[in-house]
Amino acid sequence: MSELLEEEAPIAVIGAGLGGLSVAIGLLQKGFRVRVYEQADVFGEVGAGISISPNASKIFAAWGLGEQLAAISCTPLTGTILNGVTGEALQTQALGDALEQLFGSPYYQLLRPQLHAMLVDEVRRLDADAFRLGHRLVDISGPDDAPVLEFANGASAAASLVIAADGARSVVRARRFVDEPARFTRHIAYRGVLPTENLPARYR
């Protein structure tokens, strides 16, 4: 399959978030031609903290990124869920060495912008010409086996395969599958990042 795609248009990945960058790395390491289309003009810091579970850290290690990931991460010893009103501990789980021994790979926590930057660098190392920034997808024309991408900047591009990594408001999904708005579930989560020195000692 890889040899066939080399003679055709590249695989198009729509969106350069964590999902789009990850699939691009996997494909590039297997020898496929890939173009990653991102609507932003530059890469910026987006998001807060993120957890990398052992099944994901195994993949980073297989890509040769295990040491880089470890260098920008921390390995929490335990995870505790508290009652937001009373502070009562509802559940505590051993992490750290216990989780690595159980699953054969570490559990990490890190800042999402650092993880994103690491993946961007790896895509560029594999193919310096992979990214197309400032390309906001607006439509897909042509048949499914020969799609043509249409962008807001007036550019168009042929693709042998289109991978949708363009998030909750996916243009790919809307144009080729179902076009309906997301439904608000009334579930809300708040999160933040702060220096460890500002935390009570028991949380450090």
C-alpha positions in Angstrom: 0.0 0.0 0.0 2.8 2.4 0.8 4.4 2.0 -2.6 1.0 2.7 -4.3 0.4 5.9 -2.3 3.9 7.1 -3.2 2.7 7.4 -6.8 -0.5 9.3 -5.9 -1.4 12.4 -4.0 -0.3 12.4 -0.4 -2.4 11.4 2.6 -4.0 14.6 3.9 -4.4 15.1 7.7 -6.8 17.8 8.6 -5.8 19.4 11.8 -2.5 19.7 13.6 -3.6 19.0 17.2 -2.3 16.0 19.2 -4.4 13.5 17.1 -3.4 14.9 13.7 0.3 15.1 14.7 0.3 11.6 16.1 -1.2 10.0 13.0 1.2 12.0 10.8 4.2 10.7 12.8 2.9 7.1 12.5 2.4 7.4 8.8 5.6 9.2 8.1 7.6 6.6 10.0 6.1 3.9 7.8 7.2 5.7 4.7 3.9 7.4 3.6 3.7 10.8 2.1 1.7 13.1 4.4 0.5 16.7 4.3 -0.9 18.2 7.5 -3.3 21.1 7.0 -3.8 23.4 9.9 -6.0 26.5 10.0 -3.8 28.5 12.3 -1.0 30.6 10.8 1.4 29.7 13.5 1.6 27.1 16.3 0.8 28.5 19.7 0.4 27.3 23.2 -3.1 25.7 23.6 -4.5 23.8 26.5 -3.3 23.1 30.1 -2.2 19.8 31.6 -2.6 16.4 30.1 -2.0 12.8 31.2 -0.3 10.1 29.1 -1.4 6.7 30.2 0.9 3.6 29.8 -0.8 2.5 26.5 0.1 5.8 25.0 3.6 6.1 26.5 4.3 2.7 24.9 3.6 4.2 21.5 5.9 7.2 22.1 8.6 4.8 23.1 8.1 2.8 19.9 8.4 6.0 17.9 11.7 6.7 19.6 10.3 9.6 21.6 10.3 7.9 25.0 13.3 9.8 26.4 12.0 13.1 25.1 8.6 12.5 26.7 10.1 11.5 30.1 12.3 14.7 30.1 9.3 17.0 29.9 7.0 15.0 32.2 6.5 14.2 35.8 5.3 10.8 37.1 2.7 11.2 39.9 2.8 8.8 42.7 -0.9 8.6 43.4 -4.2 9.9 41.9 -7.0 11.0 44.2 -10.6 12.0 43.5 -12.0 14.4 46.1 -15.5 15.6 46.8 -15.4 19.1 45.5 -17.5 20.4 48.4 -16.3 18.5 51.5 -12.8 17.5 50.4 -13.5 13.9 51.3 -11.3 11.4 49.4 -13.6 9.3 47.2 -11.0 7.2 45.5 -7.2 6.9 45.5 -5.2 4.9 43.0 -1.5 4.1 43.1 0.4 5.5 40.0 4.1 5.8 39.6 6.1 2.6 39.8 3.0 0.6 40.6 1.3 1.5 37.3 4.5 1.0 35.3 5.0 -2.5 36.8 1.4 -3.4 36.0 1.3 -2.2 32.4 5.0 -2.1 31.4 5.2 1.6 30.6 5.1 4.8 32.7 2.1 7.1 33.4 3.0 10.7 32.8 1.6 14.2 33.4 2.9 17.2 31.5 1.9 20.5 30.0 0.0 20.1 26.7 1.9 22.8 24.9 5.1 21.0 25.6 3.7 17.7 24.2 2.4 19.5 21.2 5.7 21.2 20.5 7.5 17.8 20.8 5.2 16.3 18.2 5.5 19.3 15.8 9.3 18.9 16.0 9.1 15.2 15.2 6.8 15.7 12.2 9.3 18.4 10.9 12.2 16.1 11.5 10.6 13.3 9.5 9.4 15.7 6.7 10.3 19.4 6.7 7.6 20.1 4.1 4.8 18.2 5.8 2.9 21.2 7.2 0.5 23.6 5.5 -0.3 26.3 7.9 -3.0 28.9 7.3 -5.1 26.3 5.5 -8.7 26.3 6.9 -10.7 23.5 5.2 -14.1 24.7 3.9 -15.1 21.9 1.5 -14.2 18.6 -0.1 -15.0 18.0 -3.7 -14.6 15.0 -6.0 -15.4 11.4 -5.3 -14.3 9.6 -2.1 -11.5 7.8 -3.9 -10.1 11.0 -5.4 -11.0 13.9 -3.0 -9.9 17.5 -3.6 -9.6 19.7 -0.6 -10.8 23.3 -0.8 -9.4 25.9 1.6 -10.5 29.4 2.8 -7.3 30.9 1.4 -8.3 29.8 -2.1 -5.9 26.9 -2.3 -6.9 23.4 -3.3 -5.1 20.1 -3.0 -5.7 16.5 -4.1 -5.4 13.7 -1.6 -5.2 10.0 -1.8 -6.8 9.7 1.6 -8.3 12.2 4.0 -7.9 11.8 7.8 -10.2 14.0 9.9 -8.4 15.4 13.0 -10.2 18.7 12.9 -12.0 18.4 16.2 -15.6 18.9 17.5 -16.5 21.1 14.6 -15.1 18.8 11.9 -15.5 20.1 8.4 -14.7 16.6 7.1 -17.4 15.0 9.1 -19.9 17.7 8.1 -19.1 17.4 4.4 -18.9 13.6 4.0 -20.8 12.1 6.9 -23.3 14.0 9.0 -23.7 17.8 9.5 -25.3 18.4 12.8 -24.4 20.6 15.8 -22.9 19.1 19.0 -25.4 18.5 21.8 -24.7 20.2 25.2 -24.7 17.4 27.8 -24.7 19.9 30.7 -21.5 18.3 32.0 -18.8 20.9 32.7 -15.2 20.5 33.9 -12.9 23.3 35.1 -9.2 22.9 35.1 -6.2 25.1 35.7 -2.4 25.1 36.1 -0.5 26.7 39.0 3.0 26.5 40.4 3.5 23.7 42.9 4.8 26.2 45.5 1.3 27.6 45.7 -0.2 24.2 46.7 -0.6 22.9 50.2 2.2 20.6 51.1 0.0 17.5 51.0 -0.7 18.1 47.3 3.0 18.6 46.2 
